[in-house]
Amino acid sequence: MYKTDICILGAGPGGATAALHLAQKGIPSLLLDKAIFPRDKICGDALSGKVVNELRRIAPDLPELLGQQQEQVPSWGIHFMSPGGQKLSVPFKFNYKPGQDAAPGFIAKRVHFDNFLVEQVRQRPQIQLQEGVEVTRCERLPEGGFLLAGKSGEPLVQTRLLLVANGAQSGFTRHVAGLQQEPAHYCAGLRAYYKGVTGLDRDNFIELHFFKDFLPGYLWIFPLPDNQANVGVGMLSSVVSRKKINLKKEMLRMLHGHPALRPRFAGAELLGDIKGYGLPLGSKRRSISGDSYMLLGDAGALIDPFTGEGISNAMISGRWAALQAEHCLQAQDFSAAFMQGYDRAVYNRLWKELKLSHRMQQLLHYPWLFDKLAGKAAKNRALAETISCMFSDIDLRERLKQPSFYFKLLFN
Ligand SMILES: Cc1cc2nc3c(=O)[nH]c(=O)nc-3n(C[C@H](O)[C@H](O)[C@H](O)COP(=O)(O)OP(=O)(O)OC[C@H]3O[C@@H](n4cnc5c(N)ncnc54)[C@H](O)[C@@H]3O)c2cc1C
């Protein structure tokens, strides 16, 4: 059995980032994962500018290193398809020059991206990575901290502080932190890999399709290397169960029946199975820490409710968790009250964005409004440029402060 001050449960983007920041501070940690890397994770595989920014914070050369990997493509923007069929193309950077400018975002299968981060982990002597270790029980110790146990109840780790980064299905989140899955703040997602989809953007713009008959859900097509694409759908769980929607059937209906997609998928080949997984959305503020623990990434429900983007927020929470852990060690204070510093830091950074995205998500209930915005921006260069600048802004907080901003855009 290991005895440690800091144990991190889960070596996905949240956990790996926390371990890497701790290592940078010279603080040792034990990082556990039930999987052996490289491992798959059901995801859209889109790595936003915020991810690039977080990579840079881990090490300045990491974005460039990622850009050199064969398993990624650089992505330069988004095509939004509105319910009325309007196409709004928004580059992440205005007047961008591929080949000259650094890529603002990437698309890479998670099997590769997460392994890329774990490779960084392997290079840090301060991090003890243990793969193939499944933790099934976490018990509070009378002297403080947690005892983690494995499948057959065998004790695995005794830790003073636990960073919980084991994703959307975290048992700790439900049973110890007491946060339940709420269908109004939870999204159901499906992902498939296809080969040979036609009409993909030459600069790898990601595509988000909002079809009238699938609202408030959306379908995505994200280009990948080797003529492949990540194709998937997402919809609020409350809607899926209320309307008894079969997501897989709906996805295949759109791919093979919708006039905009049918010809593009006519010769495409589905690779492997269509797989589903949940997205705990950050549309509700929660208590993400307690006595001797912090919840990171999906375990703390930090996914953007409009875009479904969660990798960057997991990494951001990992960075703040490392800082809080440092403070805890310095002060030898692991109390719930002291841990509140983590909640404050994470939500100071993310809450305004998450709140705004929640409003944007609700826009999907008003397709005409969505069409109006898309139509205006498609014709109005200044508006398109404004939206584009927002993507390249490293810190979106200032611009996204006022939700009324979007409404002004619509009605001016
Ligand atoms: C269909 C779908 C599409 C998405 N598309 C995008 C997208 O395009 N871009 C984006 O940014 N985000 C996307 N997301 C969200 C993104 O996948 C998550 O937000 C992100 O993976 C969160 O990272 P994490 O580190 O918190 O958790 P995870 O990446 O889930 O990592 C958790 C780790 O914990 C390990 N683990 C779990 N349980 C245990 C246990 N009991 N013991 C030990 N280890 C354990 C797992 O093996 C895993 O390695 C999507 C999600 C879904 C479901």
The ligand as a Tripos MOL2 file, in Angstrom:
@<TRIPOS>MOLECULE
LIG
   53    58     1     0     0
SMALL
NO_CHARGES

@<TRIPOS>ATOM
      1 C1        -19.3270   12.4250  -26.9300 C.3       1 LIG1
      2 C2        -18.4120   13.4540  -26.3050 C.ar      1 LIG1
      3 C3        -17.8190   14.4330  -27.0910 C.ar      1 LIG1
      4 C4        -16.9610   15.3950  -26.5220 C.ar      1 LIG1
      5 N1        -16.3050   16.2600  -27.3330 N.ar      1 LIG1
      6 C5        -15.3930   17.1270  -26.8160 C.ar      1 LIG1
      7 C6        -14.5710   17.9300  -27.6570 C.ar      1 LIG1
      8 O1        -14.5980   17.8290  -28.8970 O.2       1 LIG1
      9 N2        -13.6990   18.7970  -27.0720 N.ar      1 LIG1
     10 C7        -13.6010   18.9090  -25.7110 C.ar      1 LIG1
     11 O2        -12.8250   19.7330  -25.2390 O.2       1 LIG1
     12 N3        -14.3310   18.1120  -24.9010 N.ar      1 LIG1
     13 C8        -15.2080   17.2140  -25.4080 C.ar      1 LIG1
     14 N4        -15.8970   16.3680  -24.5710 N.ar      1 LIG1
     15 C9        -15.6680   16.4500  -23.1100 C.3       1 LIG1
     16 C10       -14.3350   15.8020  -22.7130 C.3       1 LIG1
     17 O3        -14.2630   14.4950  -23.2380 O.3       1 LIG1
     18 C11       -14.1990   15.7720  -21.1920 C.3       1 LIG1
     19 O4        -14.6100   17.0070  -20.6680 O.3       1 LIG1
     20 C12       -12.7520   15.4850  -20.7500 C.3       1 LIG1
     21 O5        -12.3470   14.2010  -21.1450 O.3       1 LIG1
     22 C13       -12.6300   15.6360  -19.2270 C.3       1 LIG1
     23 O6        -11.3460   15.2670  -18.8240 O.3       1 LIG1
     24 P1        -11.1200   14.6360  -17.3610 P.3       1 LIG1
     25 O7         -9.6450   14.5710  -17.1770 O.co2     1 LIG1
     26 O8        -11.9400   15.3460  -16.3620 O.co2     1 LIG1
     27 O9        -11.7430   13.1560  -17.4310 O.3       1 LIG1
     28 P2        -11.4500   11.9190  -18.4530 P.3       1 LIG1
     29 O10       -10.8410   12.3940  -19.7010 O.co2     1 LIG1
     30 O11       -12.7250   11.1630  -18.5310 O.co2     1 LIG1
     31 O12       -10.3830   11.0540  -17.6570 O.3       1 LIG1
     32 C14       -10.7230   10.3180  -16.5350 C.3       1 LIG1
     33 C15        -9.6600    9.2430  -16.2920 C.3       1 LIG1
     34 O13        -9.9600    8.5720  -15.0500 O.3       1 LIG1
     35 C16        -9.7770    7.1820  -15.2020 C.3       1 LIG1
     36 N5        -10.6520    6.5110  -14.2350 N.ar      1 LIG1
     37 C17       -12.0090    6.5110  -14.2220 C.ar      1 LIG1
     38 N6        -12.4820    5.8170  -13.1760 N.ar      1 LIG1
     39 C18       -11.3990    5.3430  -12.5110 C.ar      1 LIG1
     40 C19       -11.2390    4.5340  -11.3470 C.ar      1 LIG1
     41 N7        -12.2980    4.0790  -10.6620 N.pl3     1 LIG1
     42 N8         -9.9960    4.2280  -10.9350 N.ar      1 LIG1
     43 C20        -8.9130    4.6950  -11.6230 C.ar      1 LIG1
     44 N9         -9.0150    5.4600  -12.7290 N.ar      1 LIG1
     45 C21       -10.2310    5.7860  -13.1740 C.ar      1 LIG1
     46 C22       -10.1510    6.9010  -16.6540 C.3       1 LIG1
     47 O14        -9.5240    5.7100  -17.1310 O.3       1 LIG1
     48 C23        -9.6520    8.1590  -17.3610 C.3       1 LIG1
     49 O15        -8.3390    8.0030  -17.8590 O.3       1 LIG1
     50 C24       -16.7490   15.3930  -25.1150 C.ar      1 LIG1
     51 C25       -17.3410   14.4080  -24.3140 C.ar      1 LIG1
     52 C26       -18.1670   13.4310  -24.9030 C.ar      1 LIG1
     53 C27       -18.7650   12.3700  -24.0420 C.3       1 LIG1
@<TRIPOS>BOND
     1     1     2 1
     2     2     3 ar
     3     2    52 ar
     4     3     4 ar
     5     4     5 ar
     6     4    50 ar
     7     5     6 ar
     8     6     7 ar
     9     6    13 1
    10     7     8 2
    11     7     9 ar
    12     9    10 ar
    13    10    11 2
    14    10    12 ar
    15    12    13 ar
    16    13    14 ar
    17    14    15 1
    18    14    50 ar
    19    15    16 1
    20    16    17 1
    21    16    18 1
    22    18    19 1
    23    18    20 1
    24    20    21 1
    25    20    22 1
    26    22    23 1
    27    23    24 1
    28    24    25 2
    29    24    26 1
    30    24    27 1
    31    27    28 1
    32    28    29 2
    33    28    30 1
    34    28    31 1
    35    31    32 1
    36    32    33 1
    37    33    34 1
    38    33    48 1
    39    34    35 1
    40    35    36 1
    41    35    46 1
    42    36    37 ar
    43    36    45 ar
    44    37    38 ar
    45    38    39 ar
    46    39    40 ar
    47    39    45 ar
    48    40    41 1
    49    40    42 ar
    50    42    43 ar
    51    43    44 ar
    52    44    45 ar
    53    46    47 1
    54    46    48 1
    55    48    49 1
    56    50    51 ar
    57    51    52 ar
    58    52    53 1
@<TRIPOS>SUBSTRUCTURE
     1 LIG1         1 GROUP 0 **** ****
